[in-house]
Amino acid sequence: MVIGSIVAMLCLLGTACQTSGAANPPASGGAASREPSTAPGGGSPGATVPAPSPSPTPVASAARVHITPADGSRSARPDSGISVTVTHGRITGVTVHTDGDRIEGAMDARATSWHSRWALNTSTEYTVRATAVDDAGRSVTVTSEFRTLTPSSTLRTIIFEGYHKEYGVGMPIILQFDEPVADREAVERSLELRTSKPVVGAWYWNGDQTLMFRPRGYWPAHTQVHFTGHLDGVRAGPGLFGVHTLTQDFHIGRSLVAVASTRTHHMQVYLDKKLLGDWPISTGKPGHETPNGTYLTITKSNPEEMIGEDYDIFVPWSVRFTWSGSFLHAAPWSVNQQGSENVSHGCVNIAPANAERYYKLSVPGDPVTIVGSPLAGAWDDGWTVWFLNWKEILEGSALHQAVRTGPSGSRFVNPGELPAFTPRVPLQGPHPGNALAVPAR
């Protein structure tokens, strides 16, 4: 049995009334009035012992405790949680017994109201005991036993990030829902982050079935991330409830940032914010231009089979950054043009030694920015969340709130309360409008 204990106990000092025992008989000649009594065998009247006084009737506590859901409920709404309120007194303790997830809750400053933090699990039994005292210190305990509803429609969620996997500093947290979400605010409120380093970010809805968390600037390198989706019991739409709690642990690795210019035919690669190399490259030729934008590395293969209108070849040291088929890859056939001319079909051609070096360093989520192209980047052709500026990310949140997260957890904050932040390009984030086309010279 999992016990969810919510500490709200106050130290109480109780008092009890005591009555004296039987009175001593009066001295000779005393005038106390007694009923006559006869000693055994007859004789002079003897003293009688008065009957003991009745015990005083206990006075009930004036505190009145109310628990929601009510005792005996068999189809309680899990998204409403548990509420305990008291009048004419203050709450001194709340305990919740359940086989479901551990219950967390918070008391108000006057100790007259307590509420659970997250939604309750669906189809689950709960026993709630709440104790309160009145101004005279008299206590009362109330119990509610109930069961939450079994939903007619269920929402299930998967997270892209893998257990204990490593990702680049640009990687968003990506959640995918198996049903369209109507109540997006409720879903956002159910999500919790804990990070080993302070991070500011926001949730962003890409349609009604994909939700992403993106930091305001790139993640700090070597950040441990723990995600909890308290989705069991969350009402995502009419009759639609989450039915499981989703957790994941992963980490952000070293910082690897690449910026490739279609005009200068060079790519700068930064490892842990220091220039690793300034490599000659060749990007897409006219008609096959490599589009602008800050992308993220997705997968890598050695080799990758690439099929086009006039080719079908296996290409070594290939790192994908768009779904449509743009890669950073080794291209021994274009080494003579790298640094001076764009001759590819849209990929970024690199000398084999440099391509191998980048390939071995790369993990999913490393930022790759293409600049100088006359072709604009296409939204959703890859992980394109860094096409958006911070204001656009906030507009894509159902709550329009920022998230501050750190070792103690996360909380929603008004974006206006945050200190000003301008990322140092390209190491902390990209330029706004990075996916826009650049007019031809």
N, C-alpha and C positions, 0 to 999 in steps of 0.2 A: 504494500500500500504506500503510495507516494504521498507525503504530507507536505502541503504547502503552508508554511507558517509565515504569517505576516506580523512583524513585531510592532505592537502598538501598546505594550504593557506599561502601566504606571504603578509605582509602589503605593500601596494602600495600607493605612493603619486602621484596624477595626477596633471597636470598643464593645464590651459586653456588660450587661447589668447583673449584679450579684445581690442575693438576699441573704440576711443573717439566718442562722439556725434557730432552734427553740430557745425561748427566754428562760433564764434561771428563775426558780421560784423565789418569791419575795421573802424578806427576812420576817422573823416572828412578829406578829402584830400588824403585818402588812394588810392593806385594804383591797388587794386585787380581787375582782369578782370572778367566781368560778362556778361551774355547775357542781352540785353535790355528788359525792362518790363514796362508796362503801368499801372499806378495805376487805380483803378476803377473810371469811369467817366472821364477818360482822365486826364492828369497832368504830372508832371515830372516823369522821369524814377525812379523806385524803386529797392531795392536790391532783388536778387534772392537767393533761398536756393539750394545748390548743391544736386544732387541725392545721396542717401546713397550708400556706397561702398558695393559690393556683399560680402556675408559671405564666408570665405575661405573654400575650399573643404576639408573635414576631410581626414587625411592620414591614410590608412589602416595599421593595425599591420603587421610587418614583420614576426611575429611568424607563423609557419605552423604546424597545429595539425593533427595527423593521429590517427584514432581509428580503432582497429580491435576487433571484426568483423565489417565489413562495414555496413553503414546505408542501411536498406532494406533487409539484409540477412534473409532468411527464414529457413535455415537448417545449422546453424553455428555449428561447432564442439565444444561441451561443454568442452572437455578436454584441449582445447587450451586456455581457459580463455579469459580475456579482456586485451588488451594492448593499452596504450596511449603513443605516442611519439611526440616530438616537435623538430623542427629545427628553428634556429634563434630566440630562446627565451627560456623560462622556464615555466613549468607547475605550476599553482597556485591553481588548484582545480580540483577534479574529483568526481562526484556523480553518483551513480548507483541506478535506481529505478526498482524494480522487485517485483513480488508476491512470488518469490522463497526465498531461503536462503539468509541471509544477506551477503553482499560481503565485504571481507577484501582484502587489497592490500598494496603494498609497493612501494615507490618512490626511485629512485637511488639518489646518493649523489649530482648530478648536477641538479636535478629536470628536467631532459629531458626525463625520461622514467618512466612509472608506469605500474605495472602488478598485476592482481588479484592473490590471494594466492592459492585458491582451484579451482577445476573444477566447471563450471557452472552447474546448474540443466538442465536436459533434458526437452524438450518440454515446454520451458519457455520463456516469453517475457522479454526483457531488454531495458531500455533506459539509455544511457550513455551520460553525459555532461562533457566536459573537457574544462577548461579555461587556457589560457597561455598569457604571456606578452612578448613583445620584449624589447630590451635594452632601448628604449625610454619610456617604461612604457605603451605602447598602448596594449590593451587587445583584445583577440578574443576568442569566445566560439564556439565549434563544438559539434554537437549532432549526435549520432548513435542509431537508433532503430532497433532491430533485434530479431530473435527468434532462439532458439537452436533446433537441430534436434530431431526427435523421433526415437529411435533406433529400429532396426529390431530384435535384440536379447537383452535380459536383464539379469543382474546379481543381485541376491538377497543374502543378508548376514544375518546370525543370530549370536548372541553372547551367549556363554554359561552362563555367569554370569547374575544373576537376579537382578532386581531393589532393591537397598538398602539391598542386602543380604550380609552375612558375610562369609569370606573365610579364609583359613589358609595361613601361610606365604610362602608356596611353590606353591600356586595356579597360573598357567599361565592364561593369558587372551586367550580365545579360540574363534576363528572366523571360521564359516563354510560357504562355498559358494555353491550355488546350481548348478554352472557350473564350469568346469575347468578354471583356470586363466592362461592365456598365458603371459600377461604383469604384472609380479609380482612386478616389480619395481614401476610401476604406482600405484598399490594398496597400497604398503607399504608407499609411499609418502603421500597418502591421509589420513593416520591414525594419530590421535593426542591424547595425554594423558595429563592429569593434575592430579598431586598427591600432597597430603598435606605435604609429606616429600620427600626430594631428593631421586631419585631412578635411577640406571643405569641398562639398560637391552638391549634386542634386539628382533627383530621379527624373527621367525623361521618357515619355510614352511615344513609341514609334508605332502608331496604330493602336488597336485595342487589344492586342495579344502579345505585344513585346514591350518590356520595360527595362530601361538601362539606367545604371548609376554611373555618372561621369564626374570626375573631379573638376574643380574650376581650372586648375592647371594640371600638368602631368603629376602622377603619383610620386611621392618621395621614393627614391630607390630603397629596396630592401624593407618594404612594409609588409608586415603580416596582416592578413585580413580574415576576419571571422564574420560570416553572414548568417543571420537567422531570419527566416520568413515565418512569422507567427500567423500563418494563413489558415490553420485549422479553425473553423468557426467563423471566418470572415465572410460577410455577405457581399459577394461580388456583383450581384444583380438579382432581380426578382426570382426567388426560389433557388438561387445558385450560391452554394457555399463551398469554401475551401475545406478540404478534409485531411490535410496533413501539414505538419510543421517541417519546413525545409531548412537544412543547415549545410554549410560548406566552409572549409578552411583552405585558403590558398595564399600565395605570396607574390609580391611584386619583386622582380629581380633587379639586376643592375640596370642603369640607364643606357639604352642604345638608341640614338636618334640619327636619322639620315635625311639630308636635304639634297635633292637632285634637280639641277637646273637644265631645262631643255635648251636654254640659250647659250650658257657658258660651256655646256657639255662636260660638266664636272659634278661630282657628288661629294659633299662633306659628310663624314661619319664621325659621330661623337660618342665616345665610350666613357660613362661616368663623368659627363660634362667636360671632357677633354678631347681635343681633336685627335682622332685615331688616324684619319687619312683624308686626303683630298684627291679623289680618284677620277681619272678620265672615264667618261661614259658615252654611250650613244642611246638616244631615246627614239620615239616614234617618228618615222619619216612623214612627209606631207600626205594627208589622207589616212594616216594611221597614228595621229598624234597621241602622245601620252597625256592624259588629262590632268589638269591642276588639282591640287587638294592635299590635305593631310590625311593619309590613310594609315592603316595599321597592318602589320604583317599577320597573315592568317595561318597558312600552312607552309611546309617546305618539303621538297623531295629531291633526292639525288639518285637517279635523274628524274626529270619530269617529262612525260611524253607531251609534246606540243604539236597540235594539228592545225594547219591553216589551209588557205586556198591552194597554195603551191608547195606545201611542205608537211612532213610528218617525221619529226625527229625527237630523239631523247636528249634533253638538255641537262647538263650537270649543275649542281649547286643552285637550285631554283627556289626562290622564296616568293610566295604569292602575296599580293596586296589588293587585288580586286577579284570579284567573282567572275567578271567577264574575261579574265585571263591575262592580267598584267602581272609580271614577275620582275624581280631583281634576279639576274642569272648570269652565269658565265657564258661568254660569247667569243670564243677564240677566232671565229670567222670575221669579226668586225673590229679586232684590236687596232687595225690601222686607221679606222674612222673614229674610234673612241677619243674624245677630247676635241673633236673638230667638226663632226657631221652627224646628223640624225638619220639612221638607216634601218631602224628596227620596225617591227610590226606593232609596236606599242609598248613593248617591254623596255626595261632599263638594262642595256648590255654592259657588262663589266668584264674586265680582264679576269681570266680563270683564277689566278692566285688571290686577287681581291675578293672575288665572288665566294671562293671557298672560305676565306677568313670571315666574311660577313655571315655566311650560312651557318658556320659553327657557333657564332655568337647569338644568333637570332632565336627568339621565342615568340609565340603569338602575342600581339599587342605592342610591338615595337613601332614607334611612329616613323613613317616614311612620307616626306612632303615633296611633292612635285611642284616646281615653280617655273614661270616663264612661258607656259604653253598657251597657244591660242584656243585650246579646247577646255571648256569648263568640266569640272568633275561632276559625276552623276550621283545623286543621293542614293544610298543603299547599294551602290556597286562596291561592296566591301563593307568594312566597319567604318562608316563615314561620320561618326558622331562628332569628330573634331572639325568637321566643316562648319559647325555651329559655334557662335560666340556664347559667352556666359549668359547674356540676357535671353537668348533664344532657348538655351537649355532650361532656364527657369520658367519660361513661358510654356514649355512642354511638360511641366510638372502639374499634376492635378491640384496640388496644394499650393503651387507657386512659392514654395519655401525652399531654402537651402538646408543642407544637412551638415552639421558639425559632428565629426566622429573622432574617437581617440581610444585609448586603452580602457576607459570606463564605459564606453558605449556611444550611442549616437542620439542626437536630438534635432528636431526641426527648429530653424531660426528664421526670423525675418531677414531677407537679404540686405535690407537697409542697415542692419546692425553690424554687418561684417566690415572689417577694415578694408580699405581700398587695396586692390591687387591688380597689377599689370604684369603678366608673365614675361620673363626674359626670353625672347625669341632667339633661337629655336629650342633652347634647352629646357625651358619650363612650360612651353606651349607654343602653338603656332600663331601666325597673324590672323586677325579676323578677316573673313572673306577670302580665305585661302583657296577655295574651290572655284573662284571666279576666273573666267578666261582673261588672258592678257592680250590686248590688241596687237596685231602683227605690226612690226616696225617697217 
